[in-house]
Amino acid sequence: MKEYQTIIGLEVHVELLTYSKMFCGCSTKFGSEPNTQVCPVCLGLPGALPVVNEKAIWLGLKTAAALNCKINNEFVFVRKSYFYPDLPKNFQISQYLDPIAVEGYLDVSGKKIGIARIHLEEDTGKLIHDEKTGMWSWIDFNRSGIPLMEIVTKPEISSPEEAEKFLEKLKRIISYIGVSDCNMEEGSLRCDANISVKKSSENKLGTKIEVKNMNSFKAVRRALAFEEKRIIETIKKGIPVVQETRLWDEELQITKGMRTKEEAHDYRYFPEPDLLPFNVSDDFINKVRSEIGELPDDREQRFQREYNLSAYDAGVLTSEKLIADYFENALSYCKKPKQIANWIQTELLGLLKENHCSINECKLTPEFLAKIVSMVEQGTISNNTGKTILREIFSNGRDPEALVKERNLIQISDGDKIEKFIQEVILQYPQAVNDYRSGKTQAIGFLIGQIMKKSNNKANPGMVRKLLLEKLSENT
């Protein structure tokens, strides 16, 4: 039994995929000039009244259904009062006692981690600091009012590594069902973590520390690991652990104290007077559940069962919905699941990473990949030729069959032609032939290379090796 027990809870903030903000019609487009997507409502000007974004409600309910939550038939928006420079109203429209959903769970490596609540709210603006002088800060209110969903776990995560796995699985589900793009670089997915540590022999929970400013799942794991170690060292020294909010410094790989932690009553929650309680029927909730579609775990298992793929291959292919869709689209043109899977993993995913683009942005369509795989499997082109034209088509989007014909890339599988190349190479390189026959087997690679060169790399490599070995075994 471990001497100390770590307890972690996560608060995950997800920006929803809507065209307009939570309570007004301003655009949610990322990257626009500062303060160009604002109006009296999201700036909190006197007399402006909020109107709820119906799609945001739908996406929140969809998430709740996917995370096995109890969806409330009635939920209420409230005012959460606190002051920050990037919160123009000095309160945030959020949810508290009556959120859209409660009591869900997510299965992580066979362990059910509870989800206490899911609620909807509006995002704040963004502070931009003058890093040179440290004297000035500007506020961009474009983000103010963007629909935000907060997913709060129960304190049931027992290690930094488990927290990282939970986040990875949560992101996978949310992106699969089309609720958010989960782009952490653009702030679409953010996470705060609460951690406490106590002696395993004690019943009383340890003092809770909140950690913020983590911009990746790895950063969450590292920050929690640092805090876990810091808290244990503090306890061992007999120093009381102070409840506070701390910031993660990515460069120094440490946390730094920010402020003492507020409690819920500090926010002075009360019902938003400009918004009535929302009521959703069981029929509406059932309709939401019916539109979730196949979740990633189910799809991963189906890929193993239906296409006879390994757990690893199925996991990679279902890591993103777009990749899984691409794979199945390619299969509709070429019924070679293992081969299609290999080409996606070994060639296509590498090109996507190299070119910093998503699979739906590249010009290599599922049909074109299927054509390349078919030509390689049928021996029409060599594996190397397939890789070469795949890279080219990735950029220019040309039909692979037309490209092969135009450049005369069809593989030579005629035994008589290949034997002619073999005979020429044997006569040209007698020393390499003698080396092979005297036991230096590595010489075969050199001879095959010369034969391929003579054929302009169009000879079938398998046939070259087979016929060459037969020829070298004669008269020995």
C-alpha positions as CSV (number, residue, x, y, z in Angstrom):
1,M,0.0,0.0,0.0
2,K,1.3,3.4,-0.9
3,E,2.2,5.8,1.9
4,Y,0.3,8.7,0.2
5,Q,-2.9,8.8,-1.8
6,T,-3.4,11.3,-4.6
7,I,-6.9,12.5,-5.5
8,I,-7.5,14.5,-8.7
9,G,-10.5,16.2,-10.2
10,L,-10.6,18.0,-13.5
11,E,-12.6,21.0,-14.8
12,V,-12.6,20.8,-18.6
13,H,-13.7,23.9,-20.6
14,V,-14.8,23.2,-24.2
15,E,-15.7,25.9,-26.8
16,L,-18.6,24.7,-28.8
17,L,-18.8,24.5,-32.6
18,T,-21.4,27.2,-33.2
19,Y,-21.3,30.0,-35.8
20,S,-22.6,32.6,-33.2
21,K,-22.0,33.3,-29.6
22,M,-23.9,32.0,-26.6
23,F,-26.2,34.9,-26.0
24,C,-25.9,37.1,-29.1
25,G,-25.4,36.8,-32.9
26,C,-21.7,37.8,-33.1
27,S,-19.4,35.5,-35.0
28,T,-17.2,32.9,-33.2
29,K,-14.6,32.8,-36.0
30,F,-11.1,32.4,-34.6
31,G,-8.2,34.8,-35.6
32,S,-10.1,37.9,-36.6
33,E,-8.8,41.4,-35.7
34,P,-9.3,42.2,-32.0
35,N,-12.7,43.6,-31.0
36,T,-14.3,43.2,-34.4
37,Q,-16.8,40.5,-33.3
38,V,-18.5,42.3,-30.5
39,C,-21.9,43.9,-29.8
40,P,-23.7,45.5,-26.9
41,V,-24.7,42.0,-25.5
42,C,-21.3,40.4,-25.4
43,L,-19.7,43.7,-24.2
44,G,-22.2,43.9,-21.4
45,L,-23.6,47.4,-22.2
46,P,-26.6,48.7,-20.3
47,G,-29.9,47.6,-21.6
48,A,-28.6,44.7,-23.7
49,L,-30.6,41.4,-23.3
50,P,-29.2,37.9,-23.9
51,V,-30.9,35.3,-26.1
52,V,-29.8,31.7,-25.7
53,N,-28.1,29.9,-28.7
54,E,-30.2,26.9,-29.4
55,K,-27.4,24.9,-31.1
56,A,-25.2,25.4,-28.0
57,I,-28.0,23.7,-25.9
58,W,-28.2,20.9,-28.4
59,L,-24.4,20.3,-28.4
60,G,-24.3,20.3,-24.6
61,L,-27.1,17.7,-24.4
62,K,-25.3,15.6,-27.0
63,T,-22.2,15.6,-24.9
64,A,-24.1,14.7,-21.8
65,A,-25.7,11.7,-23.6
66,A,-22.3,10.5,-24.9
67,L,-20.9,10.7,-21.4
68,N,-23.6,8.6,-19.8
69,C,-25.1,11.5,-17.9
70,K,-28.5,12.1,-16.4
71,I,-29.9,15.0,-18.4
72,N,-32.1,17.4,-16.4
73,N,-35.5,18.1,-17.9
74,E,-35.2,21.6,-16.4
75,F,-32.0,23.7,-16.2
76,V,-31.4,27.3,-15.2
77,F,-28.9,29.9,-16.1
78,V,-27.4,32.0,-13.3
79,R,-25.2,35.0,-12.8
80,K,-21.8,34.2,-11.4
81,S,-20.3,37.4,-10.0
82,Y,-16.6,38.1,-10.0
83,F,-14.4,40.8,-11.4
84,Y,-11.7,40.3,-14.0
85,P,-10.7,42.9,-16.6
86,D,-11.8,40.6,-19.5
87,L,-15.3,40.0,-18.1
88,P,-17.1,43.2,-19.2
89,K,-20.4,42.7,-17.2
90,N,-18.5,41.9,-13.9
91,F,-20.6,38.7,-14.0
92,Q,-20.7,35.6,-16.1
93,I,-23.9,33.9,-17.3
94,S,-23.4,30.3,-16.2
95,Q,-25.2,27.4,-14.4
96,Y,-24.8,26.2,-10.9
97,L,-27.4,24.1,-9.0
98,D,-29.5,23.2,-12.0
99,P,-27.0,22.4,-14.9
100,I,-28.0,20.6,-18.1
101,A,-26.6,17.2,-16.8
102,V,-25.2,15.4,-13.8
103,E,-23.9,12.0,-12.7
104,G,-22.2,10.7,-15.8
105,Y,-19.0,8.6,-16.2
106,L,-16.2,7.9,-18.6
107,D,-14.5,4.4,-18.8
108,V,-10.7,4.8,-18.8
109,S,-8.8,1.6,-19.0
110,G,-11.6,-0.4,-17.3
111,K,-12.1,2.2,-14.5
112,K,-15.3,4.3,-14.4
113,I,-14.4,7.9,-13.6
114,G,-17.4,9.9,-12.5
115,I,-18.6,13.1,-14.1
116,A,-20.3,15.3,-11.5
117,R,-21.9,17.8,-13.8
118,I,-21.9,19.4,-17.3
119,H,-23.0,23.0,-17.5
120,L,-23.1,25.8,-20.2
121,E,-21.8,29.3,-19.9
122,E,-20.2,32.1,-21.8
123,D,-16.4,32.5,-22.3
124,T,-14.5,35.6,-21.2
125,G,-12.4,37.9,-23.3
126,K,-8.7,37.5,-23.7
127,L,-5.9,39.6,-22.0
128,I,-2.9,40.3,-24.2
129,H,0.1,41.4,-22.2
130,D,3.1,43.6,-23.2
131,E,5.9,41.1,-22.6
132,K,8.6,43.6,-23.3
133,T,7.8,46.1,-20.6
134,G,5.3,44.3,-18.5
135,M,3.5,47.6,-18.0
136,W,0.5,47.3,-20.3
137,S,-2.3,44.8,-21.1
138,W,-4.9,44.9,-23.8
139,I,-8.2,43.2,-24.0
140,D,-9.7,41.4,-27.0
141,F,-13.4,40.8,-26.5
142,N,-13.9,38.7,-29.6
143,R,-13.8,35.6,-27.4
144,S,-16.2,37.1,-24.8
145,G,-19.5,35.3,-25.1
146,I,-18.4,32.3,-27.1
147,P,-20.4,29.2,-26.0
148,L,-18.5,27.3,-23.4
149,M,-19.2,23.9,-21.9
150,E,-17.7,22.9,-18.6
151,I,-17.3,19.2,-17.7
152,V,-16.5,18.6,-14.0
153,T,-15.3,15.2,-12.9
154,K,-15.7,13.7,-9.5
155,P,-12.5,13.5,-7.4
156,E,-11.9,9.9,-8.6
157,I,-8.7,10.2,-10.6
158,S,-5.8,8.7,-8.8
159,S,-2.6,9.7,-10.7
160,P,-1.3,12.4,-13.2
161,E,-1.1,9.6,-15.8
162,E,-4.7,8.7,-15.4
163,A,-5.7,12.3,-15.7
164,E,-3.9,12.5,-19.1
165,K,-5.6,9.3,-20.3
166,F,-9.0,10.7,-19.2
167,L,-8.4,13.9,-21.2
168,E,-7.3,12.1,-24.3
169,K,-10.4,9.9,-24.3
170,L,-12.7,12.8,-23.5
171,K,-11.2,14.8,-26.4
172,R,-11.7,11.9,-28.7
173,I,-15.4,11.5,-27.9
174,I,-16.1,15.3,-28.1
175,S,-14.5,15.7,-31.5
176,Y,-16.1,12.5,-32.7
177,I,-19.6,13.7,-32.1
178,G,-19.0,17.1,-33.6
179,V,-19.3,19.2,-30.5
180,S,-15.9,21.0,-30.7
181,D,-12.7,21.0,-32.7
182,C,-10.9,20.6,-29.4
183,N,-8.0,22.7,-30.7
184,M,-5.9,23.5,-27.6
185,E,-3.7,25.9,-29.5
186,E,-6.7,28.1,-30.2
187,G,-8.1,27.7,-26.7
188,S,-11.1,25.5,-27.8
189,L,-10.2,23.0,-25.1
190,R,-8.8,24.1,-21.7
191,C,-8.3,22.3,-18.5
192,D,-7.9,23.2,-14.8
193,A,-7.0,20.5,-12.3
194,N,-7.6,20.1,-8.6
195,I,-5.3,17.9,-6.6
196,S,-5.0,16.9,-3.0
197,V,-2.7,14.4,-1.3
198,K,-3.2,12.7,2.0
199,K,-1.6,9.9,4.0
200,S,-3.2,6.6,3.0
201,S,-3.9,5.8,6.7
202,E,-5.9,9.0,7.1
203,N,-9.6,9.4,6.4
204,K,-9.7,13.2,6.0
205,L,-9.0,14.5,2.6
206,G,-6.0,16.6,1.9
207,T,-6.0,20.4,1.2
208,K,-7.1,21.0,-2.4
209,I,-4.8,22.9,-4.8
210,E,-6.0,24.2,-8.2
211,V,-3.6,24.2,-11.1
212,K,-4.2,26.4,-14.2
213,N,-2.4,27.6,-17.4
214,M,-1.8,24.1,-18.9
215,N,-1.9,24.1,-22.7
216,S,-1.6,20.4,-23.5
217,F,-2.4,17.1,-21.9
218,K,1.3,16.4,-21.3
219,A,1.4,19.8,-19.5
220,V,-1.5,18.6,-17.3
221,R,0.3,15.4,-16.4
222,R,3.6,17.2,-15.7
223,A,2.0,19.9,-13.6
224,L,0.1,17.4,-11.5
225,A,3.2,15.3,-11.1
226,F,5.1,18.4,-9.9
227,E,2.3,19.3,-7.4
228,E,2.0,15.8,-6.2
229,K,5.7,15.8,-5.3
230,R,5.6,19.3,-3.9
231,I,2.6,18.5,-1.6
232,I,4.2,15.3,-0.3
233,E,7.4,17.1,0.5
234,T,5.5,19.8,2.3
235,I,3.6,17.3,4.4
236,K,6.8,15.5,5.3
237,K,8.3,18.8,6.5
238,G,5.2,19.2,8.8
239,I,4.2,22.5,7.0
240,P,0.5,23.0,6.5
241,V,-0.6,22.9,2.8
242,V,-2.2,26.2,1.8
243,Q,-5.4,26.0,-0.4
244,E,-4.5,28.1,-3.4
245,T,-4.6,28.5,-7.2
246,R,-1.2,27.9,-8.9
247,L,0.0,28.5,-12.4
248,W,2.0,26.0,-14.5
249,D,5.2,27.5,-15.9
250,E,5.9,25.4,-19.1
251,E,9.4,26.8,-19.5
252,L,10.6,26.1,-16.0
253,Q,8.4,23.0,-15.5
254,I,7.2,24.2,-12.1
255,T,4.0,25.6,-10.6
256,K,3.9,29.1,-9.1
257,G,1.4,30.5,-6.5
258,M,-1.2,32.8,-8.0
259,R,-3.9,33.5,-5.4
260,T,-5.8,31.9,-2.5
261,K,-8.6,29.7,-3.7
262,E,-12.2,31.2,-3.8
263,E,-15.1,29.1,-2.6
264,A,-18.4,28.8,-4.5
265,H,-20.2,31.3,-2.1
266,D,-17.8,34.0,-3.1
267,Y,-19.5,34.1,-6.6
268,R,-22.9,35.1,-5.2
269,Y,-24.9,32.9,-7.6
270,F,-28.5,33.9,-8.3
271,P,-30.8,33.1,-11.3
272,E,-30.3,35.2,-14.4
273,P,-33.3,37.5,-14.4
274,D,-33.3,37.9,-18.2
275,L,-33.5,34.2,-19.0
276,L,-36.3,31.9,-18.1
277,P,-35.7,28.3,-16.9
278,F,-35.3,25.8,-19.8
279,N,-37.5,22.8,-20.1
280,V,-36.7,19.8,-22.4
281,S,-39.0,16.8,-22.9
282,D,-37.9,13.2,-22.7
283,D,-38.8,12.9,-26.4
284,F,-36.3,15.7,-27.2
285,I,-33.6,14.0,-25.0
286,N,-34.2,10.7,-26.8
287,K,-33.8,12.5,-30.2
288,V,-30.5,13.9,-29.0
289,R,-29.3,10.4,-27.9
290,S,-30.3,8.9,-31.3
291,E,-28.1,11.4,-33.2
292,I,-24.8,10.6,-31.3
293,G,-23.8,8.0,-33.8
294,E,-21.1,5.4,-33.3
295,L,-18.7,6.3,-30.5
296,P,-14.9,5.8,-30.9
297,D,-14.6,2.7,-28.5
298,D,-17.5,1.0,-30.4
299,R,-15.9,1.8,-33.8
300,E,-12.5,0.6,-32.6
301,Q,-14.0,-2.8,-31.6
302,R,-15.9,-3.0,-34.8
303,F,-12.8,-2.4,-36.9
304,Q,-11.1,-5.3,-35.1
305,R,-14.1,-7.6,-35.5
306,E,-15.2,-6.6,-39.0
307,Y,-11.9,-5.9,-40.7
308,N,-9.7,-8.3,-38.7
309,L,-7.4,-5.5,-37.7
310,S,-5.1,-5.5,-34.7
311,A,-6.0,-3.5,-31.6
312,Y,-3.1,-1.1,-32.4
313,D,-4.2,-0.6,-36.0
314,A,-7.9,-0.1,-35.0
315,G,-6.8,2.4,-32.3
316,V,-4.8,4.5,-34.7
317,L,-7.5,4.5,-37.3
318,T,-10.2,5.5,-34.9
319,S,-8.2,8.1,-33.0
320,E,-9.9,10.7,-35.1
321,K,-13.3,10.5,-36.8
322,L,-12.0,12.0,-40.0
323,I,-9.3,9.3,-40.2
324,A,-11.8,6.5,-39.5
325,D,-14.2,7.9,-42.1
326,Y,-11.3,8.1,-44.6
327,F,-10.4,4.5,-44.0
328,E,-13.9,3.2,-44.6
329,N,-14.4,5.4,-47.7
330,A,-11.1,3.9,-49.1
331,L,-12.4,0.4,-48.4
332,S,-15.5,1.1,-50.5
333,Y,-13.1,1.2,-53.5
334,C,-10.6,-1.5,-52.5
335,K,-11.5,-4.4,-50.2
336,K,-8.0,-4.7,-48.6
337,P,-8.5,-3.5,-45.0
338,K,-5.0,-4.4,-43.7
339,Q,-3.2,-2.9,-46.7
340,I,-5.3,0.3,-46.7
341,A,-4.6,0.6,-42.9
342,N,-0.9,0.2,-43.5
343,W,-0.7,2.8,-46.2
344,I,-2.7,5.3,-44.1
345,Q,-0.4,4.7,-41.0
346,T,3.0,4.5,-42.7
347,E,2.6,7.0,-45.5
348,L,-0.5,9.3,-45.2
349,L,-0.4,10.2,-41.5
350,G,3.3,11.1,-41.8
351,L,2.6,13.4,-44.7
352,L,-0.2,15.1,-42.8
353,K,2.1,15.8,-39.9
354,E,4.8,17.0,-42.2
355,N,2.5,19.4,-43.9
356,H,0.6,20.4,-40.8
357,C,-2.8,19.7,-42.3
358,S,-5.8,17.4,-41.5
359,I,-6.8,14.5,-43.6
360,N,-9.8,16.3,-45.1
361,E,-7.5,19.1,-46.4
362,C,-5.1,16.9,-48.4
363,K,-5.7,16.2,-52.1
364,L,-5.2,12.4,-51.8
365,T,-8.8,11.3,-51.8
366,P,-9.9,7.9,-50.3
367,E,-10.5,6.8,-53.9
368,F,-7.0,7.8,-55.1
369,L,-5.4,6.0,-52.1
370,A,-7.5,2.9,-52.9
371,K,-6.3,3.0,-56.5
372,I,-2.7,3.1,-55.5
373,V,-3.1,0.2,-53.1
374,S,-4.9,-1.8,-55.8
375,M,-2.2,-1.2,-58.3
376,V,0.5,-2.3,-55.9
377,E,-1.4,-5.4,-54.8
378,Q,-2.0,-6.4,-58.4
379,G,1.6,-5.9,-59.3
380,T,0.8,-3.0,-61.8
381,I,3.3,-0.8,-60.0
382,S,6.0,-1.4,-57.4
383,N,5.6,-0.5,-53.7
384,N,8.3,2.2,-54.1
385,T,6.5,3.7,-57.1
386,G,3.3,3.7,-55.1
387,K,5.0,5.7,-52.3
388,T,6.4,8.1,-54.8
389,I,3.2,8.9,-56.6
390,L,1.3,9.1,-53.3
391,R,3.5,12.0,-52.2
392,E,2.9,13.7,-55.4
393,I,-0.8,13.2,-55.5
394,F,-1.0,14.4,-51.9
395,S,-0.1,17.8,-53.2
396,N,-1.5,18.0,-56.7
397,G,-4.6,15.7,-56.5
398,R,-4.0,14.0,-59.8
399,D,-5.6,10.6,-60.6
400,P,-2.9,7.9,-59.9
401,E,-4.0,5.6,-62.8
402,A,-3.6,8.5,-65.3
403,L,-0.2,9.4,-63.7
404,V,1.1,5.8,-64.0
405,K,0.1,5.6,-67.7
406,E,1.4,9.0,-68.6
407,R,4.8,8.3,-67.1
408,N,5.0,4.7,-68.1
409,L,5.5,3.6,-64.5
410,I,3.8,0.2,-65.0
411,Q,5.9,-2.5,-63.3
412,I,7.7,-5.1,-65.4
413,S,6.5,-8.6,-64.4
414,D,7.5,-10.3,-67.6
415,G,9.9,-13.1,-66.6
416,D,11.8,-13.1,-69.9
417,K,12.5,-9.3,-69.6
418,I,13.6,-9.6,-66.0
419,E,15.9,-12.6,-66.8
420,K,17.5,-10.4,-69.5
421,F,18.3,-7.7,-66.9
422,I,19.7,-10.5,-64.6
423,Q,22.0,-11.9,-67.2
424,E,23.4,-8.5,-68.1
425,V,24.1,-7.7,-64.4
426,I,25.7,-11.2,-63.8
427,L,28.1,-10.6,-66.7
428,Q,28.8,-7.0,-65.6
429,Y,29.6,-7.8,-62.0
430,P,31.3,-11.3,-61.8
431,Q,33.0,-10.4,-58.5
432,A,29.7,-9.8,-56.7
433,V,28.4,-13.1,-58.1
434,N,31.5,-14.9,-56.8
435,D,31.1,-13.2,-53.4
436,Y,27.6,-14.4,-53.1
437,R,28.5,-18.0,-54.1
438,S,31.3,-18.0,-51.6
439,G,29.0,-17.2,-48.8
440,K,28.8,-13.4,-48.7
441,T,25.0,-13.2,-48.8
442,Q,25.0,-9.4,-48.5
443,A,26.1,-9.3,-52.2
444,I,22.6,-10.2,-53.2
445,G,21.4,-6.8,-52.2
446,F,24.0,-5.1,-54.5
447,L,23.0,-7.3,-57.5
448,I,19.3,-6.7,-57.0
449,G,20.0,-2.9,-56.8
450,Q,21.8,-3.1,-60.1
451,I,19.0,-5.0,-61.8
452,M,16.4,-2.5,-60.5
453,K,18.6,0.3,-61.9
454,K,18.8,-1.3,-65.3
455,S,15.0,-1.6,-65.3
456,N,14.6,2.1,-64.3
457,N,13.1,0.7,-61.0
458,K,10.2,-0.8,-62.8
459,A,11.0,-4.5,-62.4
460,N,8.9,-6.5,-60.0
461,P,11.3,-6.7,-56.9
462,G,9.9,-10.0,-55.8
463,M,10.3,-11.6,-59.1
464,V,13.8,-10.1,-59.4
465,R,14.9,-11.7,-56.1
466,K,13.3,-15.1,-57.0
467,L,14.7,-15.4,-60.5
468,L,18.2,-14.1,-59.4
469,L,18.5,-16.6,-56.6
470,E,17.5,-19.4,-59.1
471,K,20.1,-18.2,-61.5
472,L,22.9,-17.9,-58.9
473,S,22.1,-21.4,-57.6
474,E,22.9,-22.9,-61.0
475,N,26.2,-24.7,-61.4
476,T,27.2,-24.3,-57.8
